Amino acid sequence: MPRALLLTGDAAEELDTMYPYYRVQEGGWDVDVSSRTMRDVQLVIHEFDPNSDAYVEKNGRKLPVDVPWAEVDVERYDALIIPGGRAPEWIRVDADVRRITEHFFARNLPIALVCHGAQVPAVYGLLKGRKTACFPPITGDMENAGATVIDAPDVVDGNLVSCRGWPDMPQFGRAMMELFAKSVDSR
């Protein structure tokens, strides 16, 4: 059975995380959640409030962790998922997150980026010359990292599939599973 690695941490957006988590399982894949420690990850819910200039954040569910970043054997996995929320801004500074992310890019394995998830490979220079979707306010960051930002719910560029955020999940989920299945079928 193919296996995906979901790379995340505290303050990951709940829908950005849980939708792909369940979608890959529905598609017949196993999925392991990886974070800094084995402590459950605190997910958050981002809502848009007309009385706030930015989204507001509330605590969401807790997500159990299967393997800490330092213990991830990248050879066990067929695909990588990086959800959005605030987690990407801080997980990207970890050496093991870099090791894991670079492995999937170097081997041309499928990578799914949701919302702010694009911040992780962008900081390592891995989006240079690539097309990606992202949460619109970080478009400048992606462009400064050398990416071409496409304003669409399901952007596929080779082994990379991305979306702007949780409202894109129906289109993104289909594109993600098509890319993941194609990768497994080609091997």
Disulfide bonds with the S-S distance in Angstrom:
none
